[in-house]
Amino acid sequence: MVGKPSLKSEGTLQPLAHVRLVNFSTFDMNLHDHLTGSNSCHSAQLTLRSPMPFNPSHLDIAEKDLLQYFRCIASRSLTTFTHDPVDLGNIIMHLTLLNDSPSAAAVLRSLLALSSVHRDGLQSQAAGLKISALKALIAAPKHDITAIEAAQHVAAGMLLCSFEIHRASCTSDQWMTYLIGAKRIIKASSLESSGEFGPLIDWVHYHDVLSRFSNIHWRPKIVHVDSPSSESSTETLSPSPGLPSVHNTALALLSDICDAVSTLLPDNMLTDDRDDHQAFLKTLAFRIRNISSAEIPPSNSRSRTMTALFQCAMLVYLNRASMDLLEPAAETERRIQNAFATFTQLDACERQFPLFILGCEARTDHERSIVLDLITRTEAHASSRSLYLVRKMIEAIWIQDDLAKGEINYTNKLTAIISCCAILPTFV
């Protein structure tokens, strides 16, 4: 960048030696815009970061390729709702390169394992990296650990969780184990009250809330004693501290919906209790309808769209589970048709909860082709993981709707289909 010439030199060509150059970075320009008020919408905290003490010489060529692949591509598949996946990937990279501790090694090996399975599918390299990540976690200290070490434990556990759910195979039943482990580390450390690792905590929080939905409807005939779902905690993790966001509000309401649906009243409940419960459900629906995406910057239209789809899916799910008592049928139908119109405009819908709930509502061949086309487009994206189970469950719901001579109990229908999965499915 050429500096401004002095006043005495105006109108006179100067030798090149008198030209001033300004060496600046993106940080400097963001700070300049902030100080001059050129970018009033910029609200992110500007931070000067020290260079990370890392020398990748201990990685072989294949591992260096996987590290670069994660940074450029695989990090986009990290399933989070409140933060950009790439930003979350950068935080994980930072935790990986902070030091050479066993905890950092566990993050690195877990990262490489996810990168390998994302790029090449489940094969010997990915399996070997996963095993080495588990060995590093075992070697890492478990007590009297620092906040950095706790964050590294959580990151490694969630990367292994992502490894398990990426292909959604019928043998990847350990994702819940890693999620529970990450929750325990957060609860036992100071991470939950620290804003430094907010995106990491919110990553766990998102999986935690969606796992509650899975556990409500997954009722296999045989549950092994050592099944991860049998030890899942009913205590939901709190989001990261700080200013409330529309995303965290939506997740909190989804958690409330899970509470409401899991405690639906029996037919022989007293009239007064039934009235109180219906009043609670209507209040919950009112709170969901009042979710506003106005605080999301207009430039982030994708986040606005996904928030609106979550809002629609939650309302449809709560109303159906409540036997359509919360709003007129015409209002629900209008809501669903708007969602299908949105589906046609999306190039992908990586978040599986709204895709599943709203996809199950397709009745005509045209509506079902919209859902299937969106699934196909989504699976073609690097940011997506396998949608095989979601597609199969949606199609199974459609078949049951076509076979039924009348209305089927909505909650029982979802439970019957989801329980057919050999392992606890995830809808993140």
C-alpha positions as CSV (number, residue, x, y, z in Angstrom):
1,M,0.0,0.0,0.0
2,V,1.5,3.4,-1.0
3,G,1.6,6.0,1.8
4,K,0.3,9.5,1.4
5,P,2.9,11.9,0.0
6,S,4.0,14.9,2.1
7,L,2.3,18.3,1.4
8,K,5.5,19.8,-0.2
9,S,5.7,17.1,-2.8
10,E,2.1,17.4,-4.1
11,G,2.0,17.9,-7.8
12,T,5.6,16.8,-8.2
13,L,6.8,13.4,-9.2
14,Q,9.1,11.9,-6.6
15,P,11.8,9.3,-7.0
16,L,10.7,5.7,-6.0
17,A,13.0,5.9,-2.9
18,H,10.6,8.5,-1.4
19,V,7.5,6.3,-1.7
20,R,6.3,5.0,1.6
21,L,4.9,1.4,1.9
22,V,2.6,0.2,4.6
23,N,3.0,-3.4,5.6
24,F,-0.4,-4.5,7.1
25,S,-2.5,-7.5,7.7
26,T,-6.2,-8.3,7.9
27,F,-6.0,-7.6,11.7
28,D,-4.7,-4.1,11.0
29,M,-7.4,-3.3,8.5
30,N,-10.1,-4.5,10.8
31,L,-8.7,-2.4,13.6
32,H,-8.5,0.6,11.2
33,D,-12.1,0.1,10.2
34,H,-13.1,-0.1,13.9
35,L,-11.2,3.0,14.9
36,T,-12.5,5.1,12.0
37,G,-16.1,3.8,12.2
38,S,-15.9,2.4,8.6
39,N,-17.4,-0.9,9.7
40,S,-20.0,-0.3,12.3
41,C,-21.3,-3.8,12.0
42,H,-18.0,-5.3,13.1
43,S,-18.5,-6.6,16.6
44,A,-16.0,-9.4,16.9
45,Q,-13.3,-9.0,19.5
46,L,-9.9,-8.3,17.8
47,T,-7.2,-10.3,19.3
48,L,-3.4,-10.3,18.9
49,R,-2.3,-13.9,18.9
50,S,1.2,-15.2,19.7
51,P,2.6,-17.6,17.1
52,M,2.0,-21.2,18.0
53,P,5.0,-23.3,19.0
54,F,4.7,-26.0,16.4
55,N,7.0,-27.9,14.1
56,P,5.2,-30.4,11.9
57,S,8.4,-32.2,11.2
58,H,7.2,-35.1,13.4
59,L,4.3,-35.8,11.0
60,D,4.9,-37.9,7.9
61,I,3.8,-36.8,4.5
62,A,0.4,-38.6,4.6
63,E,-0.4,-37.0,8.0
64,K,0.6,-33.6,6.8
65,D,-1.8,-34.0,3.9
66,L,-4.6,-35.0,6.3
67,L,-3.9,-32.0,8.5
68,Q,-4.1,-29.7,5.5
69,Y,-7.3,-31.6,4.4
70,F,-8.9,-31.0,7.7
71,R,-8.1,-27.3,7.7
72,C,-9.4,-26.8,4.2
73,I,-12.3,-29.3,3.8
74,A,-13.0,-31.7,6.6
75,S,-13.6,-29.0,9.2
76,R,-16.6,-27.9,7.2
77,S,-18.3,-31.1,8.2
78,L,-18.2,-30.4,12.0
79,T,-21.8,-30.4,13.1
80,T,-22.6,-27.3,15.1
81,F,-25.5,-24.9,15.1
82,T,-24.3,-21.8,17.0
83,H,-21.0,-21.2,15.3
84,D,-19.4,-21.5,11.9
85,P,-17.8,-25.0,11.5
86,V,-14.6,-23.5,9.9
87,D,-14.1,-21.2,13.0
88,L,-14.6,-24.2,15.2
89,G,-12.0,-26.1,13.2
90,N,-9.6,-23.3,13.6
91,I,-10.0,-23.5,17.4
92,I,-9.4,-27.2,17.3
93,M,-6.2,-26.6,15.2
94,H,-5.1,-24.1,17.8
95,L,-5.6,-26.7,20.6
96,T,-3.7,-29.3,18.5
97,L,-0.7,-27.1,18.1
98,L,-0.5,-25.5,21.5
99,N,2.0,-27.9,23.0
100,D,3.3,-31.5,22.8
101,S,1.3,-32.9,25.7
102,P,-0.6,-36.2,25.6
103,S,-3.8,-34.2,25.5
104,A,-2.7,-32.3,22.4
105,A,-1.5,-35.5,20.8
106,A,-5.0,-36.9,21.4
107,V,-6.6,-33.9,19.6
108,L,-4.1,-34.3,16.7
109,R,-4.7,-38.0,16.2
110,S,-8.5,-37.6,16.5
111,L,-8.3,-34.8,14.0
112,L,-6.3,-36.9,11.5
113,A,-8.7,-39.9,12.0
114,L,-11.7,-37.7,11.2
115,S,-9.9,-36.2,8.2
116,S,-9.0,-39.7,6.9
117,V,-12.5,-41.1,7.2
118,H,-13.9,-38.0,5.6
119,R,-11.6,-38.2,2.7
120,D,-11.3,-41.9,2.1
121,G,-14.0,-43.6,4.1
122,L,-13.5,-46.2,6.8
123,Q,-10.2,-47.9,6.1
124,S,-7.1,-49.1,7.9
125,Q,-5.5,-45.6,8.1
126,A,-8.6,-44.1,9.7
127,A,-8.9,-47.0,12.1
128,G,-5.3,-46.9,13.1
129,L,-5.4,-43.1,13.7
130,K,-8.5,-43.6,15.9
131,I,-6.7,-46.3,18.0
132,S,-3.7,-44.0,18.4
133,A,-6.0,-41.2,19.5
134,L,-7.6,-43.4,22.1
135,K,-4.2,-44.4,23.4
136,A,-3.2,-40.8,23.7
137,L,-6.4,-40.0,25.6
138,I,-5.6,-42.9,28.0
139,A,-2.1,-41.6,28.5
140,A,-3.3,-38.0,29.2
141,P,-3.8,-36.9,32.8
142,K,-7.4,-37.1,34.1
143,H,-7.1,-35.1,37.4
144,D,-5.9,-31.6,38.3
145,I,-5.7,-30.6,34.7
146,T,-5.6,-27.1,33.3
147,A,-8.4,-25.4,31.3
148,I,-6.3,-25.9,28.2
149,E,-5.9,-29.7,28.9
150,A,-9.7,-29.9,29.6
151,A,-10.5,-28.2,26.3
152,Q,-8.1,-30.6,24.5
153,H,-9.8,-33.6,26.1
154,V,-13.2,-32.3,25.0
155,A,-12.0,-31.5,21.5
156,A,-10.5,-35.0,21.1
157,G,-13.7,-36.7,22.4
158,M,-15.9,-34.7,20.1
159,L,-13.7,-35.4,17.1
160,L,-14.0,-39.1,17.9
161,C,-17.8,-38.6,18.2
162,S,-17.7,-37.0,14.8
163,F,-15.6,-39.9,13.4
164,E,-18.3,-42.3,14.6
165,I,-21.3,-40.5,13.2
166,H,-19.7,-39.4,9.9
167,R,-20.7,-42.6,8.0
168,A,-23.7,-43.4,10.3
169,S,-23.0,-47.1,10.0
170,C,-24.7,-49.7,12.1
171,T,-21.4,-50.3,14.0
172,S,-20.7,-46.8,15.0
173,D,-22.5,-46.9,18.4
174,Q,-19.8,-45.3,20.4
175,W,-20.6,-41.7,19.5
176,M,-22.7,-41.3,22.6
177,T,-19.9,-42.6,24.8
178,Y,-17.6,-39.8,23.5
179,L,-20.3,-37.2,24.0
180,I,-20.9,-38.3,27.6
181,G,-17.2,-38.2,28.2
182,A,-16.9,-34.6,26.9
183,K,-19.8,-33.5,29.1
184,R,-18.2,-35.0,32.1
185,I,-14.9,-33.2,31.4
186,I,-16.8,-29.9,31.0
187,K,-18.7,-30.4,34.2
188,A,-15.7,-31.4,36.2
189,S,-13.5,-28.5,35.0
190,S,-13.9,-24.7,34.8
191,L,-14.8,-24.8,31.1
192,E,-18.5,-24.4,31.5
193,S,-18.0,-20.9,33.2
194,S,-15.3,-19.8,30.8
195,G,-16.1,-17.9,27.6
196,E,-12.7,-18.7,26.1
197,F,-13.8,-22.0,24.6
198,G,-17.4,-21.1,24.0
199,P,-17.6,-22.6,20.5
200,L,-16.3,-25.9,21.8
201,I,-18.9,-26.0,24.6
202,D,-21.7,-25.1,22.2
203,W,-20.5,-27.9,19.9
204,V,-21.0,-30.3,22.8
205,H,-24.3,-28.6,23.8
206,Y,-25.8,-29.0,20.3
207,H,-25.0,-32.7,20.2
208,D,-26.3,-33.1,23.8
209,V,-29.7,-31.6,23.0
210,L,-30.2,-33.6,19.8
211,S,-29.2,-36.8,21.6
212,R,-32.2,-36.2,23.9
213,F,-34.5,-36.3,20.9
214,S,-32.9,-39.6,19.8
215,N,-33.2,-41.1,23.2
216,I,-36.9,-40.2,23.5
217,H,-37.8,-42.3,20.4
218,W,-35.1,-45.0,20.3
219,R,-36.7,-48.0,22.1
220,P,-35.1,-51.2,20.9
221,K,-36.4,-54.5,22.3
222,I,-33.0,-55.4,23.6
223,V,-30.7,-52.8,25.1
224,H,-27.3,-54.0,26.1
225,V,-26.2,-53.1,29.6
226,D,-23.0,-51.5,28.2
227,S,-25.0,-49.5,25.6
228,P,-23.9,-45.9,25.6
229,S,-27.6,-44.7,25.6
230,S,-28.2,-46.7,28.8
231,E,-25.8,-44.4,30.7
232,S,-26.8,-41.1,29.1
233,S,-27.4,-38.3,31.6
234,T,-30.7,-36.6,31.7
235,E,-28.9,-33.4,32.8
236,T,-28.5,-31.3,29.7
237,L,-25.3,-29.3,29.3
238,S,-25.7,-25.5,29.4
239,P,-24.5,-23.4,26.5
240,S,-21.4,-21.3,26.8
241,P,-21.7,-18.1,29.0
242,G,-22.2,-14.8,27.4
243,L,-24.9,-12.9,25.6
244,P,-27.8,-15.2,24.6
245,S,-28.2,-15.9,20.9
246,V,-31.1,-16.9,18.8
247,H,-29.4,-20.3,18.2
248,N,-29.0,-21.0,21.9
249,T,-32.6,-19.9,22.5
250,A,-33.7,-22.4,19.8
251,L,-31.7,-25.2,21.4
252,A,-33.1,-24.4,24.8
253,L,-36.6,-24.6,23.5
254,L,-35.8,-27.9,21.7
255,S,-34.7,-29.3,25.1
256,D,-37.9,-28.1,26.6
257,I,-39.8,-29.8,23.8
258,C,-38.0,-33.1,24.6
259,D,-39.1,-32.7,28.3
260,A,-42.7,-32.1,27.2
261,V,-42.9,-35.0,24.7
262,S,-41.2,-37.4,27.1
263,T,-43.8,-36.6,29.8
264,L,-47.0,-36.6,27.6
265,L,-49.9,-37.2,29.9
266,P,-51.7,-40.6,29.9
267,D,-55.4,-40.8,28.9
268,N,-56.6,-41.3,32.5
269,M,-55.0,-38.0,33.7
270,L,-57.3,-35.8,35.7
271,T,-58.9,-33.0,33.8
272,D,-57.3,-30.2,35.7
273,D,-53.8,-31.7,35.2
274,R,-54.5,-32.2,31.5
275,D,-55.6,-28.5,31.1
276,D,-52.4,-27.4,32.9
277,H,-50.3,-29.5,30.6
278,Q,-52.0,-28.2,27.5
279,A,-51.5,-24.7,28.7
280,F,-47.8,-25.4,29.2
281,L,-47.5,-26.8,25.6
282,K,-49.3,-23.7,24.2
283,T,-46.9,-21.4,26.0
284,L,-44.0,-23.4,24.7
285,A,-45.3,-23.1,21.1
286,F,-45.8,-19.4,21.6
287,R,-42.2,-19.0,22.7
288,I,-41.0,-21.0,19.6
289,R,-43.1,-18.8,17.3
290,N,-41.4,-15.7,18.9
291,I,-37.9,-16.8,18.0
292,S,-36.5,-13.9,16.0
293,S,-33.6,-14.2,13.6
294,A,-33.3,-10.4,13.3
295,E,-30.1,-10.4,15.4
296,I,-28.4,-12.6,12.7
297,P,-26.6,-10.3,10.2
298,P,-28.4,-10.1,6.8
299,S,-25.1,-11.2,5.3
300,N,-25.4,-14.6,7.0
301,S,-28.6,-15.6,5.1
302,R,-27.8,-19.3,5.5
303,S,-27.8,-19.1,9.3
304,R,-31.1,-17.3,9.1
305,T,-32.6,-19.9,6.8
306,M,-31.4,-22.8,9.0
307,T,-32.8,-21.1,12.2
308,A,-36.2,-20.7,10.5
309,L,-36.2,-24.4,9.5
310,F,-35.4,-25.4,13.1
311,Q,-38.2,-23.2,14.3
312,C,-40.6,-24.7,11.8
313,A,-39.5,-28.3,12.6
314,M,-39.9,-27.7,16.3
315,L,-43.4,-26.3,15.9
316,V,-44.5,-29.1,13.6
317,Y,-43.0,-31.8,15.9
318,L,-44.5,-30.3,19.1
319,N,-47.9,-29.9,17.5
320,R,-48.0,-33.4,16.0
321,A,-46.8,-35.0,19.3
322,S,-49.6,-33.1,21.0
323,M,-52.2,-34.6,18.6
324,D,-52.5,-31.3,16.6
325,L,-54.0,-29.4,19.6
326,L,-51.8,-26.3,19.4
327,E,-52.8,-24.7,16.1
328,P,-55.3,-25.1,13.3
329,A,-54.5,-27.7,10.7
330,A,-54.4,-25.0,8.0
331,E,-51.7,-23.2,9.9
332,T,-49.6,-26.3,10.2
333,E,-50.0,-27.1,6.5
334,R,-49.0,-23.5,5.5
335,R,-45.9,-23.8,7.7
336,I,-45.0,-27.1,6.0
337,Q,-45.5,-25.8,2.5
338,N,-43.2,-22.8,3.3
339,A,-40.6,-25.2,4.4
340,F,-40.8,-27.2,1.2
341,A,-40.5,-24.0,-0.8
342,T,-37.3,-23.3,1.2
343,F,-36.0,-26.8,0.5
344,T,-36.2,-26.1,-3.3
345,Q,-34.0,-23.1,-2.8
346,L,-31.3,-24.7,-0.7
347,D,-28.1,-26.2,-2.2
348,A,-27.8,-28.4,1.0
349,C,-29.3,-28.9,4.4
350,E,-26.6,-30.5,6.6
351,R,-28.6,-30.2,9.8
352,Q,-30.6,-33.5,10.0
353,F,-33.2,-32.6,12.6
354,P,-35.3,-30.2,10.5
355,L,-34.6,-32.3,7.4
356,F,-36.0,-35.4,9.2
357,I,-39.0,-33.8,10.9
358,L,-40.2,-31.8,7.9
359,G,-39.2,-34.5,5.4
360,C,-41.6,-36.9,7.1
361,E,-44.5,-34.5,6.4
362,A,-44.2,-35.0,2.6
363,R,-47.4,-36.5,1.3
364,T,-47.4,-36.2,-2.5
365,D,-44.9,-37.5,-5.0
366,H,-43.9,-33.9,-5.8
367,E,-43.2,-33.1,-2.1
368,R,-41.3,-36.3,-1.6
369,S,-39.1,-35.6,-4.7
370,I,-38.3,-32.2,-3.2
371,V,-37.0,-33.9,0.0
372,L,-35.1,-36.6,-1.8
373,D,-33.5,-34.1,-4.2
374,L,-32.4,-32.0,-1.3
375,I,-30.8,-35.1,0.4
376,T,-29.0,-35.9,-2.8
377,R,-27.7,-32.3,-3.1
378,T,-26.6,-32.3,0.5
379,E,-24.7,-35.6,0.3
380,A,-22.7,-34.1,-2.6
381,H,-21.3,-31.4,-0.3
382,A,-18.0,-31.7,1.5
383,S,-19.7,-30.3,4.6
384,S,-22.2,-33.2,4.7
385,R,-21.9,-36.7,6.2
386,S,-23.9,-39.7,5.3
387,L,-27.7,-39.2,5.2
388,Y,-28.4,-42.9,4.6
389,L,-30.2,-43.5,7.8
390,V,-32.2,-40.3,7.7
391,R,-33.3,-41.1,4.1
392,K,-34.3,-44.6,5.0
393,M,-36.3,-43.5,8.1
394,I,-38.1,-40.8,6.1
395,E,-39.0,-43.3,3.4
396,A,-40.3,-45.8,6.1
397,I,-42.5,-43.0,7.5
398,W,-43.9,-42.3,4.1
399,I,-44.7,-46.0,3.5
400,Q,-46.6,-46.3,6.8
401,D,-48.6,-43.1,6.0
402,D,-49.5,-44.6,2.7
403,L,-50.5,-48.0,4.2
404,A,-52.6,-46.4,7.0
405,K,-56.3,-46.2,6.6
406,G,-56.5,-43.5,9.1
407,E,-54.2,-41.3,11.3
408,I,-51.4,-43.1,13.1
409,N,-50.3,-41.8,16.5
410,Y,-47.4,-39.5,15.6
411,T,-45.2,-40.2,18.6
412,N,-45.7,-44.0,18.3
413,K,-44.9,-43.8,14.6
414,L,-41.6,-42.0,15.1
415,T,-40.7,-44.3,17.9
416,A,-41.4,-47.4,16.0
417,I,-39.3,-46.3,13.0
418,I,-36.4,-44.9,15.0
419,S,-36.3,-48.0,17.2
420,C,-35.6,-50.1,14.1
421,C,-32.1,-48.6,14.0
422,A,-29.5,-51.1,15.3
423,I,-27.8,-48.3,17.1
424,L,-28.9,-45.0,18.6
425,P,-29.2,-42.6,15.6
426,T,-28.1,-39.0,15.8
427,F,-29.9,-36.1,14.1
428,V,-27.3,-33.4,14.4
